[in-house]
């Protein structure tokens, strides 16, 4: 989950809240789900959701970085 948290932070820093809000919010929702699953000792679903969170955050980061190139 640390990787997902770091990826979300990087996306936010790159401006994902403005340029890729949908992917960023999805990443945050998956991370929240991973935390809930972990607290319920549902380790497989927690890992899956953390991975999805990281993927969505990376997508948001890429979209945000791409928006800088268009300016």
Biopython code that builds the backbone (N, CA, C, O; Angstrom):
import numpy as np
from Bio.PDB.StructureBuilder import StructureBuilder

atoms = [
    (1, "UNK", "N", (0.815, -1.195, 0.000)),
    (1, "UNK", "CA", (0.000, 0.000, 0.000)),
    (1, "UNK", "C", (0.854, 1.252, 0.000)),
    (1, "UNK", "O", (0.408, 2.317, -0.428)),
    (2, "UNK", "N", (2.059, 1.129, 0.470)),
    (2, "UNK", "CA", (2.954, 2.286, 0.467)),
    (2, "UNK", "C", (3.190, 2.779, -0.948)),
    (2, "UNK", "O", (3.200, 3.985, -1.193)),
    (3, "UNK", "N", (3.380, 1.851, -1.887)),
    (3, "UNK", "CA", (3.582, 2.240, -3.280)),
    (3, "UNK", "C", (2.380, 3.023, -3.804)),
    (3, "UNK", "O", (2.539, 4.018, -4.512)),
    (4, "UNK", "N", (1.189, 2.570, -3.455)),
    (4, "UNK", "CA", (-0.032, 3.256, -3.902)),
    (4, "UNK", "C", (-0.111, 4.655, -3.302)),
    (4, "UNK", "O", (-0.449, 5.613, -3.997)),
    (5, "UNK", "N", (0.200, 4.773, -2.011)),
    (5, "UNK", "CA", (0.168, 6.092, -1.361)),
    (5, "UNK", "C", (1.169, 7.046, -2.013)),
    (5, "UNK", "O", (0.860, 8.213, -2.252)),
    (6, "UNK", "N", (2.364, 6.541, -2.297)),
    (6, "UNK", "CA", (3.385, 7.378, -2.933)),
    (6, "UNK", "C", (2.976, 7.774, -4.346)),
    (6, "UNK", "O", (3.207, 8.908, -4.766)),
    (7, "UNK", "N", (2.373, 6.851, -5.076)),
    (7, "UNK", "CA", (1.934, 7.152, -6.435)),
    (7, "UNK", "C", (0.824, 8.203, -6.427)),
    (7, "UNK", "O", (0.798, 9.084, -7.286)),
    (8, "UNK", "N", (-0.079, 8.114, -5.473)),
    (8, "UNK", "CA", (-1.142, 9.104, -5.355)),
    (8, "UNK", "C", (-0.553, 10.471, -5.012)),
    (8, "UNK", "O", (-0.958, 11.486, -5.579)),
    (9, "UNK", "N", (0.382, 10.493, -4.102)),
    (9, "UNK", "CA", (1.026, 11.764, -3.732)),
    (9, "UNK", "C", (1.736, 12.386, -4.926)),
    (9, "UNK", "O", (1.666, 13.598, -5.126)),
    (10, "UNK", "N", (2.421, 11.565, -5.723)),
    (10, "UNK", "CA", (3.121, 12.073, -6.901)),
    (10, "UNK", "C", (2.131, 12.620, -7.923)),
    (10, "UNK", "O", (2.375, 13.656, -8.543)),
    (11, "UNK", "N", (1.024, 11.923, -8.094)),
    (11, "UNK", "CA", (0.002, 12.385, -9.038)),
    (11, "UNK", "C", (-0.579, 13.721, -8.592)),
    (11, "UNK", "O", (-0.778, 14.622, -9.407)),
    (12, "UNK", "N", (-0.847, 13.844, -7.308)),
    (12, "UNK", "CA", (-1.372, 15.108, -6.792)),
    (12, "UNK", "C", (-0.382, 16.239, -7.009)),
    (12, "UNK", "O", (-0.759, 17.344, -7.400)),
    (13, "UNK", "N", (0.881, 15.954, -6.752)),
    (13, "UNK", "CA", (1.923, 16.967, -6.920)),
    (13, "UNK", "C", (2.029, 17.415, -8.379)),
    (13, "UNK", "O", (2.353, 18.569, -8.659)),
    (14, "UNK", "N", (1.756, 16.503, -9.296)),
    (14, "UNK", "CA", (1.841, 16.812, -10.724)),
    (14, "UNK", "C", (0.584, 17.511, -11.248)),
    (14, "UNK", "O", (0.525, 17.887, -12.419)),
    (15, "UNK", "N", (-0.415, 17.686, -10.386)),
    (15, "UNK", "CA", (-1.621, 18.399, -10.798)),
    (15, "UNK", "C", (-2.769, 17.506, -11.222)),
    (15, "UNK", "O", (-3.657, 17.948, -11.950)),
    (16, "UNK", "N", (-2.767, 16.264, -10.781)),
    (16, "UNK", "CA", (-3.811, 15.324, -11.193)),
    (16, "UNK", "C", (-5.203, 15.757, -10.748)),
    (16, "UNK", "O", (-6.193, 15.405, -11.389)),
    (17, "UNK", "N", (-5.289, 16.507, -9.674)),
    (17, "UNK", "CA", (-6.610, 16.958, -9.235)),
    (17, "UNK", "C", (-7.270, 17.823, -10.308)),
    (17, "UNK", "O", (-8.496, 17.866, -10.416)),
    (18, "UNK", "N", (-6.457, 18.503, -11.089)),
    (18, "UNK", "CA", (-6.977, 19.350, -12.169)),
    (18, "UNK", "C", (-7.067, 18.598, -13.490)),
    (18, "UNK", "O", (-8.060, 18.721, -14.207)),
    (19, "UNK", "N", (-6.036, 17.819, -13.819)),
    (19, "UNK", "CA", (-5.924, 17.230, -15.150)),
    (19, "UNK", "C", (-6.412, 15.793, -15.261)),
    (19, "UNK", "O", (-6.697, 15.330, -16.365)),
    (20, "UNK", "N", (-6.515, 15.089, -14.165)),
    (20, "UNK", "CA", (-6.913, 13.674, -14.202)),
    (20, "UNK", "C", (-7.687, 13.315, -12.937)),
    (20, "UNK", "O", (-7.393, 12.322, -12.270)),
    (21, "UNK", "N", (-8.670, 14.135, -12.627)),
    (21, "UNK", "CA", (-9.410, 13.972, -11.375)),
    (21, "UNK", "C", (-10.092, 12.611, -11.263)),
    (21, "UNK", "O", (-10.116, 12.017, -10.185)),
    (22, "UNK", "N", (-10.640, 12.119, -12.358)),
    (22, "UNK", "CA", (-11.364, 10.846, -12.310)),
    (22, "UNK", "C", (-10.433, 9.697, -11.913)),
    (22, "UNK", "O", (-10.763, 8.890, -11.043)),
    (23, "UNK", "N", (-9.271, 9.636, -12.560)),
    (23, "UNK", "CA", (-8.319, 8.576, -12.219)),
    (23, "UNK", "C", (-7.777, 8.752, -10.803)),
    (23, "UNK", "O", (-7.587, 7.771, -10.085)),
    (24, "UNK", "N", (-7.533, 9.980, -10.406)),
    (24, "UNK", "CA", (-7.033, 10.231, -9.054)),
    (24, "UNK", "C", (-8.051, 9.802, -8.011)),
    (24, "UNK", "O", (-7.698, 9.157, -7.024)),
    (25, "UNK", "N", (-9.313, 10.156, -8.223)),
    (25, "UNK", "CA", (-10.351, 9.772, -7.258)),
    (25, "UNK", "C", (-10.532, 8.256, -7.220)),
    (25, "UNK", "O", (-10.782, 7.683, -6.159)),
    (26, "UNK", "N", (-10.406, 7.613, -8.376)),
    (26, "UNK", "CA", (-10.488, 6.153, -8.410)),
    (26, "UNK", "C", (-9.343, 5.542, -7.614)),
    (26, "UNK", "O", (-9.538, 4.583, -6.867)),
    (27, "UNK", "N", (-8.151, 6.101, -7.778)),
    (27, "UNK", "CA", (-6.989, 5.606, -7.034)),
    (27, "UNK", "C", (-7.223, 5.731, -5.532)),
    (27, "UNK", "O", (-6.935, 4.809, -4.770)),
    (28, "UNK", "N", (-7.743, 6.870, -5.120)),
    (28, "UNK", "CA", (-8.006, 7.080, -3.686)),
    (28, "UNK", "C", (-9.079, 6.129, -3.173)),
    (28, "UNK", "O", (-8.991, 5.639, -2.047)),
    (29, "UNK", "N", (-10.091, 5.866, -3.993)),
    (29, "UNK", "CA", (-11.149, 4.934, -3.588)),
    (29, "UNK", "C", (-10.605, 3.513, -3.456)),
    (29, "UNK", "O", (-10.946, 2.798, -2.514)),
    (30, "UNK", "N", (-9.760, 3.108, -4.400)),
    (30, "UNK", "CA", (-9.150, 1.777, -4.305)),
    (30, "UNK", "C", (-8.256, 1.680, -3.074)),
    (30, "UNK", "O", (-8.230, 0.646, -2.406)),
    (31, "UNK", "N", (-7.530, 2.739, -2.774)),
    (31, "UNK", "CA", (-6.677, 2.714, -1.585)),
    (31, "UNK", "C", (-7.519, 2.598, -0.317)),
    (31, "UNK", "O", (-7.175, 1.843, 0.593)),
    (32, "UNK", "N", (-8.617, 3.342, -0.256)),
    (32, "UNK", "CA", (-9.512, 3.233, 0.900)),
    (32, "UNK", "C", (-10.055, 1.814, 1.039)),
    (32, "UNK", "O", (-10.139, 1.274, 2.142)),
    (33, "UNK", "N", (-10.417, 1.223, -0.086)),
    (33, "UNK", "CA", (-10.914, -0.152, -0.071)),
    (33, "UNK", "C", (-9.826, -1.116, 0.400)),
    (33, "UNK", "O", (-10.096, -2.040, 1.168)),
    (34, "UNK", "N", (-8.602, -0.897, -0.062)),
    (34, "UNK", "CA", (-7.487, -1.753, 0.371)),
    (34, "UNK", "C", (-7.293, -1.659, 1.881)),
    (34, "UNK", "O", (-7.057, -2.668, 2.545)),
    (35, "UNK", "N", (-7.392, -0.457, 2.416)),
    (35, "UNK", "CA", (-7.241, -0.277, 3.868)),
    (35, "UNK", "C", (-8.347, -1.009, 4.621)),
    (35, "UNK", "O", (-8.086, -1.663, 5.631)),
    (36, "UNK", "N", (-9.582, -0.899, 4.131)),
    (36, "UNK", "CA", (-10.705, -1.599, 4.779)),
    (36, "UNK", "C", (-10.491, -3.105, 4.737)),
    (36, "UNK", "O", (-10.656, -3.801, 5.739)),
    (37, "UNK", "N", (-10.117, -3.594, 3.552)),
    (37, "UNK", "CA", (-9.882, -5.040, 3.420)),
    (37, "UNK", "C", (-8.766, -5.512, 4.336)),
    (37, "UNK", "O", (-8.859, -6.582, 4.937)),
    (38, "UNK", "N", (-7.724, -4.722, 4.442)),
    (38, "UNK", "CA", (-6.615, -5.094, 5.315)),
    (38, "UNK", "C", (-7.075, -5.163, 6.771)),
    (38, "UNK", "O", (-6.706, -6.081, 7.504)),
    (39, "UNK", "N", (-7.873, -4.195, 7.174)),
    (39, "UNK", "CA", (-8.350, -4.198, 8.566)),
    (39, "UNK", "C", (-9.265, -5.390, 8.852)),
    (39, "UNK", "O", (-9.406, -5.818, 9.998)),
    (40, "UNK", "N", (-9.885, -5.920, 7.790)),
    (40, "UNK", "CA", (-10.757, -7.093, 7.928)),
    (40, "UNK", "C", (-10.007, -8.397, 7.654)),
    (40, "UNK", "O", (-10.603, -9.470, 7.571)),
    (41, "UNK", "N", (-8.678, -8.275, 7.515)),
    (41, "UNK", "CA", (-7.809, -9.429, 7.253)),
    (41, "UNK", "C", (-8.139, -10.140, 5.941)),
    (41, "UNK", "O", (-7.925, -11.344, 5.799)),
    (42, "UNK", "N", (-8.665, -9.369, 4.985)),
    (42, "UNK", "CA", (-8.920, -9.880, 3.642)),
    (42, "UNK", "C", (-7.715, -9.493, 2.793)),
    (42, "UNK", "O", (-7.758, -8.522, 2.038)),
    (43, "UNK", "N", (-6.649, -10.261, 2.927)),
    (43, "UNK", "CA", (-5.364, -9.865, 2.362)),
    (43, "UNK", "C", (-5.325, -9.894, 0.833)),
    (43, "UNK", "O", (-4.720, -9.016, 0.216)),
    (44, "UNK", "N", (-5.950, -10.873, 0.226)),
    (44, "UNK", "CA", (-5.974, -10.936, -1.237)),
    (44, "UNK", "C", (-6.663, -9.723, -1.847)),
    (44, "UNK", "O", (-6.084, -9.054, -2.703)),
    (45, "UNK", "N", (-7.898, -9.426, -1.420)),
    (45, "UNK", "CA", (-8.565, -8.236, -1.938)),
    (45, "UNK", "C", (-7.822, -6.939, -1.599)),
    (45, "UNK", "O", (-7.836, -5.994, -2.388)),
    (46, "UNK", "N", (-7.185, -6.890, -0.447)),
    (46, "UNK", "CA", (-6.422, -5.698, -0.070)),
    (46, "UNK", "C", (-5.266, -5.496, -1.050)),
    (46, "UNK", "O", (-5.023, -4.378, -1.503)),
    (47, "UNK", "N", (-4.570, -6.553, -1.369)),
    (47, "UNK", "CA", (-3.452, -6.471, -2.319)),
    (47, "UNK", "C", (-3.945, -6.063, -3.697)),
    (47, "UNK", "O", (-3.337, -5.222, -4.358)),
    (48, "UNK", "N", (-5.051, -6.663, -4.128)),
    (48, "UNK", "CA", (-5.621, -6.328, -5.441)),
    (48, "UNK", "C", (-5.988, -4.840, -5.506)),
    (48, "UNK", "O", (-5.654, -4.157, -6.474)),
    (49, "UNK", "N", (-6.672, -4.347, -4.481)),
    (49, "UNK", "CA", (-7.097, -2.947, -4.484)),
    (49, "UNK", "C", (-5.915, -1.996, -4.387)),
    (49, "UNK", "O", (-5.934, -0.923, -4.990)),
    (50, "UNK", "N", (-4.897, -2.370, -3.644)),
    (50, "UNK", "CA", (-3.700, -1.523, -3.560)),
    (50, "UNK", "C", (-3.002, -1.458, -4.915)),
    (50, "UNK", "O", (-2.500, -0.406, -5.311)),
    (51, "UNK", "N", (-2.973, -2.577, -5.618)),
    (51, "UNK", "CA", (-2.375, -2.594, -6.956)),
    (51, "UNK", "C", (-3.178, -1.730, -7.923)),
    (51, "UNK", "O", (-2.608, -0.976, -8.713)),
    (52, "UNK", "N", (-4.498, -1.843, -7.857)),
    (52, "UNK", "CA", (-5.352, -1.019, -8.712)),
    (52, "UNK", "C", (-5.198, 0.459, -8.377)),
    (52, "UNK", "O", (-5.211, 1.302, -9.274)),
    (53, "UNK", "N", (-5.053, 0.776, -7.110)),
    (53, "UNK", "CA", (-4.843, 2.167, -6.699)),
    (53, "UNK", "C", (-3.568, 2.719, -7.308)),
    (53, "UNK", "O", (-3.539, 3.842, -7.812)),
    (54, "UNK", "N", (-2.516, 1.918, -7.255)),
    (54, "UNK", "CA", (-1.230, 2.354, -7.820)),
    (54, "UNK", "C", (-1.337, 2.544, -9.330)),
    (54, "UNK", "O", (-0.801, 3.508, -9.876)),
    (55, "UNK", "N", (-2.026, 1.629, -10.003)),
    (55, "UNK", "CA", (-2.182, 1.743, -11.454)),
    (55, "UNK", "C", (-2.965, 2.997, -11.834)),
    (55, "UNK", "O", (-2.582, 3.715, -12.758)),
    (56, "UNK", "N", (-4.057, 3.259, -11.126)),
    (56, "UNK", "CA", (-4.860, 4.456, -11.411)),
    (56, "UNK", "C", (-4.068, 5.726, -11.107)),
    (56, "UNK", "O", (-4.164, 6.706, -11.847)),
    (57, "UNK", "N", (-3.300, 5.717, -10.042)),
    (57, "UNK", "CA", (-2.492, 6.886, -9.700)),
    (57, "UNK", "C", (-1.427, 7.138, -10.758)),
    (57, "UNK", "O", (-1.158, 8.287, -11.107)),
    (58, "UNK", "N", (-0.822, 6.077, -11.267)),
    (58, "UNK", "CA", (0.175, 6.240, -12.337)),
    (58, "UNK", "C", (-0.470, 6.784, -13.604)),
    (58, "UNK", "O", (0.116, 7.612, -14.303)),
    (59, "UNK", "N", (-1.671, 6.318, -13.894)),
    (59, "UNK", "CA", (-2.398, 6.825, -15.054)),
    (59, "UNK", "C", (-2.696, 8.317, -14.878)),
    (59, "UNK", "O", (-2.555, 9.099, -15.818)),
    (60, "UNK", "N", (-3.103, 8.698, -13.681)),
    (60, "UNK", "CA", (-3.367, 10.105, -13.393)),
    (60, "UNK", "C", (-2.094, 10.938, -13.511)),
    (60, "UNK", "O", (-2.117, 12.055, -14.027)),
    (61, "UNK", "N", (-0.999, 10.389, -13.034)),
    (61, "UNK", "CA", (0.283, 11.087, -13.140)),
    (61, "UNK", "C", (0.674, 11.281, -14.598)),
    (61, "UNK", "O", (1.080, 12.374, -14.993)),
    (62, "UNK", "N", (0.554, 10.238, -15.392)),
    (62, "UNK", "CA", (0.896, 10.337, -16.811)),
    (62, "UNK", "C", (0.025, 11.372, -17.517)),
    (62, "UNK", "O", (0.517, 12.142, -18.342)),
    (63, "UNK", "N", (-1.262, 11.389, -17.196)),
    (63, "UNK", "CA", (-2.162, 12.360, -17.809)),
    (63, "UNK", "C", (-1.793, 13.780, -17.401)),
    (63, "UNK", "O", (-1.858, 14.705, -18.210)),
    (64, "UNK", "N", (-1.410, 13.941, -16.156)),
    (64, "UNK", "CA", (-1.023, 15.267, -15.664)),
    (64, "UNK", "C", (0.271, 15.733, -16.304)),
    (64, "UNK", "O", (0.399, 16.901, -16.673)),
    (65, "UNK", "N", (1.223, 14.833, -16.437)),
    (65, "UNK", "CA", (2.486, 15.194, -17.074)),
    (65, "UNK", "C", (2.279, 15.494, -18.544)),
    (65, "UNK", "O", (2.937, 16.378, -19.092)),
    (66, "UNK", "N", (1.370, 14.768, -19.197)),
    (66, "UNK", "CA", (1.056, 15.019, -20.593)),
    (66, "UNK", "C", (0.389, 16.369, -20.801)),
    (66, "UNK", "O", (0.544, 16.990, -21.853)),
    (67, "UNK", "N", (-0.353, 16.823, -19.797)),
    (67, "UNK", "CA", (-1.017, 18.122, -19.912)),
    (67, "UNK", "C", (0.000, 19.253, -19.885)),
    (67, "UNK", "O", (-0.232, 20.301, -20.486)),
    (68, "UNK", "N", (1.117, 19.062, -19.203)),
    (68, "UNK", "CA", (2.172, 20.077, -19.178)),
    (68, "UNK", "C", (2.806, 20.243, -20.553)),
    (68, "UNK", "O", (3.184, 21.350, -20.936)),
    (69, "UNK", "N", (2.922, 19.148, -21.292)),
    (69, "UNK", "CA", (3.527, 19.188, -22.609)),
    (69, "UNK", "C", (2.661, 19.932, -23.607)),
    (69, "UNK", "O", (3.174, 20.489, -24.577)),
    (70, "UNK", "N", (1.337, 19.951, -23.380)),
    (70, "UNK", "CA", (0.410, 20.603, -24.295)),
    (70, "UNK", "C", (0.394, 22.111, -24.128)),
    (70, "UNK", "O", (-0.060, 22.832, -25.016)),
    (71, "UNK", "N", (0.884, 22.589, -23.002)),
    (71, "UNK", "CA", (0.852, 24.037, -22.732)),
    (71, "UNK", "C", (1.904, 24.767, -23.509)),
    (71, "UNK", "O", (2.016, 25.988, -23.400)),
]
sb = StructureBuilder()
sb.init_structure("model")
sb.init_model(0)
sb.init_chain("A")
sb.init_seg("    ")
for serial, (resi, resn, name, xyz) in enumerate(atoms, 1):
    if name == "N":
        sb.init_residue(resn, " ", resi, " ")
    sb.init_atom(name, np.array(xyz, "f"), 0.0, 1.0, " ", f" {name:<3s}", serial, name[0])
structure = sb.get_structure()
